[in-house]
Amino acid sequence: MGTTWMARNARQGVVDSDCRLFDTPNMFVAGSSVFPCDGNDMPTMTIIALAHRIAEQVEREVAL
């Protein structure tokens, strides 16, 4: 957890606020690595919510 830092730019992190990798276009990270810390011993529901949010983002982009 917390190993794929979310940031505003590639100098400060690995993914943007949509969990899209800075260095690899159209690749998203949906897992606990984007969490800022490990605040829960069972992060499954948070990971599912994150994956759902990313899926909605991808769907909006594909529809354009």
PDB file of N, CA, C and O in Angstrom, chain B, residues numbered from 101:
ATOM      1  N   MET B 101       0.828  -1.181   0.000  1.00  0.00           N
ATOM      2  CA  MET B 101       0.000   0.000   0.000  1.00  0.00           C
ATOM      3  C   MET B 101       0.874   1.246   0.000  1.00  0.00           C
ATOM      4  O   MET B 101       1.913   1.304   0.657  1.00  0.00           O
ATOM      5  N   GLY B 102       0.425   2.234  -0.750  1.00  0.00           N
ATOM      6  CA  GLY B 102       1.112   3.506  -0.761  1.00  0.00           C
ATOM      7  C   GLY B 102       2.391   3.557  -1.571  1.00  0.00           C
ATOM      8  O   GLY B 102       3.202   4.463  -1.376  1.00  0.00           O
ATOM      9  N   THR B 103       2.597   2.600  -2.484  1.00  0.00           N
ATOM     10  CA  THR B 103       3.845   2.597  -3.256  1.00  0.00           C
ATOM     11  C   THR B 103       3.717   3.259  -4.619  1.00  0.00           C
ATOM     12  O   THR B 103       4.728   3.552  -5.259  1.00  0.00           O
ATOM     13  N   THR B 104       2.487   3.502  -5.076  1.00  0.00           N
ATOM     14  CA  THR B 104       2.258   4.180  -6.349  1.00  0.00           C
ATOM     15  C   THR B 104       1.669   5.553  -6.027  1.00  0.00           C
ATOM     16  O   THR B 104       0.450   5.728  -6.037  1.00  0.00           O
ATOM     17  N   TRP B 105       2.515   6.499  -5.750  1.00  0.00           N
ATOM     18  CA  TRP B 105       2.068   7.809  -5.271  1.00  0.00           C
ATOM     19  C   TRP B 105       1.200   8.527  -6.281  1.00  0.00           C
ATOM     20  O   TRP B 105       1.491   8.535  -7.477  1.00  0.00           O
ATOM     21  N   MET B 106       0.126   9.133  -5.785  1.00  0.00           N
ATOM     22  CA  MET B 106      -0.752   9.953  -6.596  1.00  0.00           C
ATOM     23  C   MET B 106      -0.285  11.400  -6.448  1.00  0.00           C
ATOM     24  O   MET B 106      -0.069  11.883  -5.336  1.00  0.00           O
ATOM     25  N   ALA B 107      -0.131  12.088  -7.588  1.00  0.00           N
ATOM     26  CA  ALA B 107       0.363  13.461  -7.552  1.00  0.00           C
ATOM     27  C   ALA B 107      -0.154  14.244  -8.752  1.00  0.00           C
ATOM     28  O   ALA B 107      -0.843  13.708  -9.620  1.00  0.00           O
ATOM     29  N   ARG B 108       0.195  15.522  -8.778  1.00  0.00           N
ATOM     30  CA  ARG B 108      -0.218  16.386  -9.889  1.00  0.00           C
ATOM     31  C   ARG B 108       0.693  16.262 -11.103  1.00  0.00           C
ATOM     32  O   ARG B 108       0.296  16.598 -12.219  1.00  0.00           O
ATOM     33  N   ASN B 109       1.914  15.781 -10.886  1.00  0.00           N
ATOM     34  CA  ASN B 109       2.838  15.647 -12.013  1.00  0.00           C
ATOM     35  C   ASN B 109       3.771  14.458 -11.776  1.00  0.00           C
ATOM     36  O   ASN B 109       3.848  13.914 -10.674  1.00  0.00           O
ATOM     37  N   ALA B 110       4.474  14.075 -12.836  1.00  0.00           N
ATOM     38  CA  ALA B 110       5.333  12.887 -12.792  1.00  0.00           C
ATOM     39  C   ALA B 110       6.553  13.069 -11.888  1.00  0.00           C
ATOM     40  O   ALA B 110       7.131  12.081 -11.435  1.00  0.00           O
ATOM     41  N   ARG B 111       6.944  14.287 -11.623  1.00  0.00           N
ATOM     42  CA  ARG B 111       8.089  14.516 -10.741  1.00  0.00           C
ATOM     43  C   ARG B 111       7.761  14.177  -9.293  1.00  0.00           C
ATOM     44  O   ARG B 111       8.655  13.842  -8.516  1.00  0.00           O
ATOM     45  N   GLN B 112       6.482  14.262  -8.925  1.00  0.00           N
ATOM     46  CA  GLN B 112       6.087  14.043  -7.537  1.00  0.00           C
ATOM     47  C   GLN B 112       5.413  12.697  -7.289  1.00  0.00           C
ATOM     48  O   GLN B 112       5.285  12.275  -6.140  1.00  0.00           O
ATOM     49  N   GLY B 113       4.984  12.022  -8.348  1.00  0.00           N
ATOM     50  CA  GLY B 113       4.271  10.765  -8.150  1.00  0.00           C
ATOM     51  C   GLY B 113       4.260   9.897  -9.388  1.00  0.00           C
ATOM     52  O   GLY B 113       4.947  10.173 -10.372  1.00  0.00           O
ATOM     53  N   VAL B 114       3.467   8.841  -9.319  1.00  0.00           N
ATOM     54  CA  VAL B 114       3.409   7.850 -10.389  1.00  0.00           C
ATOM     55  C   VAL B 114       2.104   7.929 -11.164  1.00  0.00           C
ATOM     56  O   VAL B 114       2.087   7.709 -12.375  1.00  0.00           O
ATOM     57  N   VAL B 115       0.995   8.245 -10.467  1.00  0.00           N
ATOM     58  CA  VAL B 115      -0.313   8.331 -11.114  1.00  0.00           C
ATOM     59  C   VAL B 115      -0.937   9.692 -10.850  1.00  0.00           C
ATOM     60  O   VAL B 115      -0.595  10.369  -9.880  1.00  0.00           O
ATOM     61  N   ASP B 116      -1.876  10.091 -11.745  1.00  0.00           N
ATOM     62  CA  ASP B 116      -2.607  11.335 -11.534  1.00  0.00           C
ATOM     63  C   ASP B 116      -3.856  11.062 -10.698  1.00  0.00           C
ATOM     64  O   ASP B 116      -4.030   9.953 -10.193  1.00  0.00           O
ATOM     65  N   SER B 117      -4.716  12.049 -10.551  1.00  0.00           N
ATOM     66  CA  SER B 117      -5.901  11.897  -9.690  1.00  0.00           C
ATOM     67  C   SER B 117      -6.925  10.906 -10.243  1.00  0.00           C
ATOM     68  O   SER B 117      -7.835  10.493  -9.524  1.00  0.00           O
ATOM     69  N   ASP B 118      -6.784  10.519 -11.512  1.00  0.00           N
ATOM     70  CA  ASP B 118      -7.645   9.486 -12.108  1.00  0.00           C
ATOM     71  C   ASP B 118      -6.985   8.119 -12.061  1.00  0.00           C
ATOM     72  O   ASP B 118      -7.493   7.168 -12.655  1.00  0.00           O
ATOM     73  N   CYS B 119      -5.862   8.005 -11.366  1.00  0.00           N
ATOM     74  CA  CYS B 119      -5.084   6.761 -11.241  1.00  0.00           C
ATOM     75  C   CYS B 119      -4.463   6.322 -12.560  1.00  0.00           C
ATOM     76  O   CYS B 119      -4.158   5.144 -12.746  1.00  0.00           O
ATOM     77  N   ARG B 120      -4.279   7.266 -13.472  1.00  0.00           N
ATOM     78  CA  ARG B 120      -3.630   6.997 -14.764  1.00  0.00           C
ATOM     79  C   ARG B 120      -2.128   7.182 -14.595  1.00  0.00           C
ATOM     80  O   ARG B 120      -1.680   8.185 -14.039  1.00  0.00           O
ATOM     81  N   LEU B 121      -1.358   6.219 -15.073  1.00  0.00           N
ATOM     82  CA  LEU B 121       0.092   6.324 -14.986  1.00  0.00           C
ATOM     83  C   LEU B 121       0.591   7.494 -15.833  1.00  0.00           C
ATOM     84  O   LEU B 121       0.121   7.698 -16.952  1.00  0.00           O
ATOM     85  N   PHE B 122       1.532   8.250 -15.306  1.00  0.00           N
ATOM     86  CA  PHE B 122       2.100   9.363 -16.058  1.00  0.00           C
ATOM     87  C   PHE B 122       2.923   8.879 -17.245  1.00  0.00           C
ATOM     88  O   PHE B 122       2.847   9.464 -18.325  1.00  0.00           O
ATOM     89  N   ASP B 123       3.695   7.839 -17.065  1.00  0.00           N
ATOM     90  CA  ASP B 123       4.636   7.402 -18.095  1.00  0.00           C
ATOM     91  C   ASP B 123       4.064   6.428 -19.118  1.00  0.00           C
ATOM     92  O   ASP B 123       4.709   6.160 -20.133  1.00  0.00           O
ATOM     93  N   THR B 124       2.860   5.890 -18.874  1.00  0.00           N
ATOM     94  CA  THR B 124       2.265   4.930 -19.803  1.00  0.00           C
ATOM     95  C   THR B 124       0.838   5.367 -20.123  1.00  0.00           C
ATOM     96  O   THR B 124      -0.049   5.226 -19.280  1.00  0.00           O
ATOM     97  N   PRO B 125       0.600   5.893 -21.317  1.00  0.00           N
ATOM     98  CA  PRO B 125      -0.734   6.378 -21.665  1.00  0.00           C
ATOM     99  C   PRO B 125      -1.781   5.260 -21.603  1.00  0.00           C
ATOM    100  O   PRO B 125      -1.509   4.111 -21.953  1.00  0.00           O
ATOM    101  N   ASN B 126      -2.959   5.622 -21.159  1.00  0.00           N
ATOM    102  CA  ASN B 126      -4.112   4.718 -21.107  1.00  0.00           C
ATOM    103  C   ASN B 126      -3.908   3.489 -20.228  1.00  0.00           C
ATOM    104  O   ASN B 126      -4.508   2.442 -20.473  1.00  0.00           O
ATOM    105  N   MET B 127      -3.071   3.611 -19.217  1.00  0.00           N
ATOM    106  CA  MET B 127      -2.914   2.531 -18.242  1.00  0.00           C
ATOM    107  C   MET B 127      -3.253   3.085 -16.863  1.00  0.00           C
ATOM    108  O   MET B 127      -2.733   4.117 -16.440  1.00  0.00           O
ATOM    109  N   PHE B 128      -4.131   2.374 -16.182  1.00  0.00           N
ATOM    110  CA  PHE B 128      -4.610   2.811 -14.876  1.00  0.00           C
ATOM    111  C   PHE B 128      -4.199   1.803 -13.805  1.00  0.00           C
ATOM    112  O   PHE B 128      -3.970   0.629 -14.097  1.00  0.00           O
ATOM    113  N   VAL B 129      -4.111   2.274 -12.571  1.00  0.00           N
ATOM    114  CA  VAL B 129      -3.798   1.412 -11.435  1.00  0.00           C
ATOM    115  C   VAL B 129      -5.013   1.414 -10.509  1.00  0.00           C
ATOM    116  O   VAL B 129      -5.390   2.453  -9.970  1.00  0.00           O
ATOM    117  N   ALA B 130      -5.612   0.255 -10.334  1.00  0.00           N
ATOM    118  CA  ALA B 130      -6.772   0.125  -9.443  1.00  0.00           C
ATOM    119  C   ALA B 130      -6.400  -0.845  -8.333  1.00  0.00           C
ATOM    120  O   ALA B 130      -6.729  -2.030  -8.392  1.00  0.00           O
ATOM    121  N   GLY B 131      -5.724  -0.342  -7.341  1.00  0.00           N
ATOM    122  CA  GLY B 131      -5.303  -1.207  -6.248  1.00  0.00           C
ATOM    123  C   GLY B 131      -4.871  -0.399  -5.049  1.00  0.00           C
ATOM    124  O   GLY B 131      -4.881   0.832  -5.074  1.00  0.00           O
ATOM    125  N   SER B 132      -4.501  -1.084  -4.023  1.00  0.00           N
ATOM    126  CA  SER B 132      -4.154  -0.412  -2.777  1.00  0.00           C
ATOM    127  C   SER B 132      -2.838   0.351  -2.858  1.00  0.00           C
ATOM    128  O   SER B 132      -2.503   1.101  -1.941  1.00  0.00           O
ATOM    129  N   SER B 133      -2.093   0.171  -3.933  1.00  0.00           N
ATOM    130  CA  SER B 133      -0.822   0.896  -4.038  1.00  0.00           C
ATOM    131  C   SER B 133      -1.020   2.399  -4.180  1.00  0.00           C
ATOM    132  O   SER B 133      -0.097   3.159  -3.886  1.00  0.00           O
ATOM    133  N   VAL B 134      -2.198   2.856  -4.622  1.00  0.00           N
ATOM    134  CA  VAL B 134      -2.440   4.292  -4.735  1.00  0.00           C
ATOM    135  C   VAL B 134      -2.981   4.896  -3.442  1.00  0.00           C
ATOM    136  O   VAL B 134      -3.175   6.110  -3.362  1.00  0.00           O
ATOM    137  N   PHE B 135      -3.226   4.066  -2.434  1.00  0.00           N
ATOM    138  CA  PHE B 135      -3.681   4.582  -1.143  1.00  0.00           C
ATOM    139  C   PHE B 135      -2.556   5.382  -0.497  1.00  0.00           C
ATOM    140  O   PHE B 135      -1.390   5.002  -0.608  1.00  0.00           O
ATOM    141  N   PRO B 136      -2.883   6.477   0.171  1.00  0.00           N
ATOM    142  CA  PRO B 136      -1.835   7.255   0.825  1.00  0.00           C
ATOM    143  C   PRO B 136      -1.243   6.547   2.041  1.00  0.00           C
ATOM    144  O   PRO B 136      -0.099   6.800   2.419  1.00  0.00           O
ATOM    145  N   CYS B 137      -2.018   5.670   2.641  1.00  0.00           N
ATOM    146  CA  CYS B 137      -1.530   4.908   3.799  1.00  0.00           C
ATOM    147  C   CYS B 137      -2.404   3.667   3.966  1.00  0.00           C
ATOM    148  O   CYS B 137      -3.421   3.531   3.287  1.00  0.00           O
ATOM    149  N   ASP B 138      -2.023   2.781   4.846  1.00  0.00           N
ATOM    150  CA  ASP B 138      -2.814   1.577   5.073  1.00  0.00           C
ATOM    151  C   ASP B 138      -3.678   1.767   6.318  1.00  0.00           C
ATOM    152  O   ASP B 138      -3.298   1.361   7.417  1.00  0.00           O
ATOM    153  N   GLY B 139      -4.832   2.381   6.135  1.00  0.00           N
ATOM    154  CA  GLY B 139      -5.692   2.693   7.253  1.00  0.00           C
ATOM    155  C   GLY B 139      -6.706   1.622   7.583  1.00  0.00           C
ATOM    156  O   GLY B 139      -7.525   1.808   8.483  1.00  0.00           O
ATOM    157  N   ASN B 140      -6.672   0.505   6.879  1.00  0.00           N
ATOM    158  CA  ASN B 140      -7.680  -0.522   7.071  1.00  0.00           C
ATOM    159  C   ASN B 140      -7.034  -1.887   6.847  1.00  0.00           C
ATOM    160  O   ASN B 140      -6.189  -2.047   5.966  1.00  0.00           O
ATOM    161  N   ASP B 141      -7.433  -2.854   7.642  1.00  0.00           N
ATOM    162  CA  ASP B 141      -6.860  -4.187   7.456  1.00  0.00           C
ATOM    163  C   ASP B 141      -7.563  -4.969   6.347  1.00  0.00           C
ATOM    164  O   ASP B 141      -7.057  -6.002   5.910  1.00  0.00           O
ATOM    165  N   MET B 142      -8.723  -4.492   5.884  1.00  0.00           N
ATOM    166  CA  MET B 142      -9.442  -5.159   4.797  1.00  0.00           C
ATOM    167  C   MET B 142      -9.863  -4.099   3.768  1.00  0.00           C
ATOM    168  O   MET B 142     -10.991  -3.610   3.824  1.00  0.00           O
ATOM    169  N   PRO B 143      -8.988  -3.743   2.845  1.00  0.00           N
ATOM    170  CA  PRO B 143      -9.258  -2.645   1.909  1.00  0.00           C
ATOM    171  C   PRO B 143     -10.074  -3.041   0.675  1.00  0.00           C
ATOM    172  O   PRO B 143     -10.172  -2.261  -0.272  1.00  0.00           O
ATOM    173  N   THR B 144     -10.651  -4.221   0.674  1.00  0.00           N
ATOM    174  CA  THR B 144     -11.316  -4.734  -0.525  1.00  0.00           C
ATOM    175  C   THR B 144     -12.407  -3.800  -1.051  1.00  0.00           C
ATOM    176  O   THR B 144     -12.456  -3.538  -2.253  1.00  0.00           O
ATOM    177  N   MET B 145     -13.270  -3.301  -0.192  1.00  0.00           N
ATOM    178  CA  MET B 145     -14.366  -2.429  -0.653  1.00  0.00           C
ATOM    179  C   MET B 145     -13.826  -1.123  -1.225  1.00  0.00           C
ATOM    180  O   MET B 145     -14.376  -0.605  -2.197  1.00  0.00           O
ATOM    181  N   THR B 146     -12.778  -0.592  -0.650  1.00  0.00           N
ATOM    182  CA  THR B 146     -12.175   0.630  -1.183  1.00  0.00           C
ATOM    183  C   THR B 146     -11.558   0.366  -2.548  1.00  0.00           C
ATOM    184  O   THR B 146     -11.666   1.206  -3.441  1.00  0.00           O
ATOM    185  N   ILE B 147     -10.925  -0.761  -2.726  1.00  0.00           N
ATOM    186  CA  ILE B 147     -10.348  -1.117  -4.026  1.00  0.00           C
ATOM    187  C   ILE B 147     -11.449  -1.296  -5.060  1.00  0.00           C
ATOM    188  O   ILE B 147     -11.293  -0.868  -6.203  1.00  0.00           O
ATOM    189  N   ILE B 148     -12.549  -1.914  -4.684  1.00  0.00           N
ATOM    190  CA  ILE B 148     -13.675  -2.084  -5.610  1.00  0.00           C
ATOM    191  C   ILE B 148     -14.246  -0.733  -6.020  1.00  0.00           C
ATOM    192  O   ILE B 148     -14.543  -0.516  -7.194  1.00  0.00           O
ATOM    193  N   ALA B 149     -14.400   0.177  -5.060  1.00  0.00           N
ATOM    194  CA  ALA B 149     -14.904   1.516  -5.365  1.00  0.00           C
ATOM    195  C   ALA B 149     -13.947   2.260  -6.292  1.00  0.00           C
ATOM    196  O   ALA B 149     -14.381   2.946  -7.218  1.00  0.00           O
ATOM    197  N   LEU B 150     -12.658   2.125  -6.046  1.00  0.00           N
ATOM    198  CA  LEU B 150     -11.656   2.759  -6.891  1.00  0.00           C
ATOM    199  C   LEU B 150     -11.715   2.189  -8.305  1.00  0.00           C
ATOM    200  O   LEU B 150     -11.670   2.947  -9.273  1.00  0.00           O
ATOM    201  N   ALA B 151     -11.813   0.885  -8.439  1.00  0.00           N
ATOM    202  CA  ALA B 151     -11.895   0.247  -9.757  1.00  0.00           C
ATOM    203  C   ALA B 151     -13.161   0.685 -10.495  1.00  0.00           C
ATOM    204  O   ALA B 151     -13.136   0.892 -11.708  1.00  0.00           O
ATOM    205  N   HIS B 152     -14.250   0.822  -9.770  1.00  0.00           N
ATOM    206  CA  HIS B 152     -15.513   1.279 -10.369  1.00  0.00           C
ATOM    207  C   HIS B 152     -15.367   2.715 -10.884  1.00  0.00           C
ATOM    208  O   HIS B 152     -15.823   3.037 -11.981  1.00  0.00           O
ATOM    209  N   ARG B 153     -14.738   3.557 -10.095  1.00  0.00           N
ATOM    210  CA  ARG B 153     -14.512   4.951 -10.505  1.00  0.00           C
ATOM    211  C   ARG B 153     -13.640   5.019 -11.755  1.00  0.00           C
ATOM    212  O   ARG B 153     -13.916   5.801 -12.665  1.00  0.00           O
ATOM    213  N   ILE B 154     -12.596   4.206 -11.799  1.00  0.00           N
ATOM    214  CA  ILE B 154     -11.720   4.176 -12.972  1.00  0.00           C
ATOM    215  C   ILE B 154     -12.478   3.663 -14.193  1.00  0.00           C
ATOM    216  O   ILE B 154     -12.303   4.183 -15.295  1.00  0.00           O
ATOM    217  N   ALA B 155     -13.313   2.653 -14.006  1.00  0.00           N
ATOM    218  CA  ALA B 155     -14.105   2.107 -15.122  1.00  0.00           C
ATOM    219  C   ALA B 155     -15.040   3.168 -15.688  1.00  0.00           C
ATOM    220  O   ALA B 155     -15.204   3.257 -16.905  1.00  0.00           O
ATOM    221  N   GLU B 156     -15.649   3.966 -14.834  1.00  0.00           N
ATOM    222  CA  GLU B 156     -16.513   5.045 -15.308  1.00  0.00           C
ATOM    223  C   GLU B 156     -15.702   6.079 -16.088  1.00  0.00           C
ATOM    224  O   GLU B 156     -16.170   6.581 -17.110  1.00  0.00           O
ATOM    225  N   GLN B 157     -14.508   6.400 -15.629  1.00  0.00           N
ATOM    226  CA  GLN B 157     -13.641   7.345 -16.333  1.00  0.00           C
ATOM    227  C   GLN B 157     -13.274   6.812 -17.714  1.00  0.00           C
ATOM    228  O   GLN B 157     -13.337   7.550 -18.697  1.00  0.00           O
ATOM    229  N   VAL B 158     -12.897   5.556 -17.799  1.00  0.00           N
ATOM    230  CA  VAL B 158     -12.538   4.948 -19.085  1.00  0.00           C
ATOM    231  C   VAL B 158     -13.757   4.929 -20.005  1.00  0.00           C
ATOM    232  O   VAL B 158     -13.634   5.211 -21.197  1.00  0.00           O
ATOM    233  N   GLU B 159     -14.909   4.607 -19.474  1.00  0.00           N
ATOM    234  CA  GLU B 159     -16.131   4.586 -20.283  1.00  0.00           C
ATOM    235  C   GLU B 159     -16.435   5.966 -20.868  1.00  0.00           C
ATOM    236  O   GLU B 159     -16.816   6.078 -22.033  1.00  0.00           O
ATOM    237  N   ARG B 160     -16.266   7.013 -20.062  1.00  0.00           N
ATOM    238  CA  ARG B 160     -16.501   8.384 -20.568  1.00  0.00           C
ATOM    239  C   ARG B 160     -15.513   8.716 -21.690  1.00  0.00           C
ATOM    240  O   ARG B 160     -15.896   9.330 -22.686  1.00  0.00           O
ATOM    241  N   GLU B 161     -14.270   8.322 -21.542  1.00  0.00           N
ATOM    242  CA  GLU B 161     -13.260   8.625 -22.560  1.00  0.00           C
ATOM    243  C   GLU B 161     -13.496   7.839 -23.847  1.00  0.00           C
ATOM    244  O   GLU B 161     -13.271   8.360 -24.939  1.00  0.00           O
ATOM    245  N   VAL B 162     -13.939   6.607 -23.729  1.00  0.00           N
ATOM    246  CA  VAL B 162     -14.195   5.785 -24.909  1.00  0.00           C
ATOM    247  C   VAL B 162     -15.407   6.313 -25.666  1.00  0.00           C
ATOM    248  O   VAL B 162     -15.453   6.229 -26.894  1.00  0.00           O
ATOM    249  N   ALA B 163     -16.387   6.854 -24.950  1.00  0.00           N
ATOM    250  CA  ALA B 163     -17.606   7.361 -25.566  1.00  0.00           C
ATOM    251  C   ALA B 163     -17.366   8.635 -26.366  1.00  0.00           C
ATOM    252  O   ALA B 163     -18.201   9.008 -27.189  1.00  0.00           O
ATOM    253  N   LEU B 164     -16.247   9.306 -26.141  1.00  0.00           N
ATOM    254  CA  LEU B 164     -15.969  10.559 -26.860  1.00  0.00           C
ATOM    255  C   LEU B 164     -15.644  10.337 -28.277  1.00  0.00           C
ATOM    256  O   LEU B 164     -15.387  11.294 -29.009  1.00  0.00           O
TER     257      LEU B 164
END
